[in-house]
């Protein structure tokens, strides 16, 4: 194992992480993580070495981009913006992402709203994210998340019930609600697998 010296103290250095098609994500209540895991599973079924990596974890920072053939990035929307960790990571690695076929999936409750203006607003927030960091993904997808009432504290539960009522979503806080359209998620995984395969063959 490589050794790094920090402030005169020897400590283990983070080993480089190799992965052909990483699915990088940030997740607050866990749904974006589940979507990332589902996508990495589909990519493995297509024969790729794929892992779901949290952008806030050291493994993501240690990713060896020379081994990457394609990448997917996912983040969720809270209070009208994507997580800071996603912004920081994509800003730092926009050139790496632009060098391979890539896609962005944005997760929100608004994507499942009965109000088409809310759906459109979620799509716009998704489309505005990559250009801020000069990233040009092949696909941008807005995906519905999950109402995790049982995981919210009292105040957040009340706020989420108010938002759910406004958007025509369930308001019974005695259970959680799965709103993700997994067919959309699966299609994204298959489409990216096909794209990466064709690009890899073309450059071989």
Secondary structure, DSSP 8 states (H G I E B T S, - for coil): --EEEETTEEEE----B--SEEEEE--SSSHHHHHHHHHHHHHHHTT----EEETTSHHHHTB-GGG-SEEEEEEEEETTEE-HHHHHHHHHHHHHHHTSEEEEEEEESGGG-SSHHHHHHHHHHHHHHHHHTT---SEEEEEE-EE-GGGS-HHHHHHHHHHHHHHT----TTS-EE---HHHHHHHHHHHHHHHHHHHHHH-
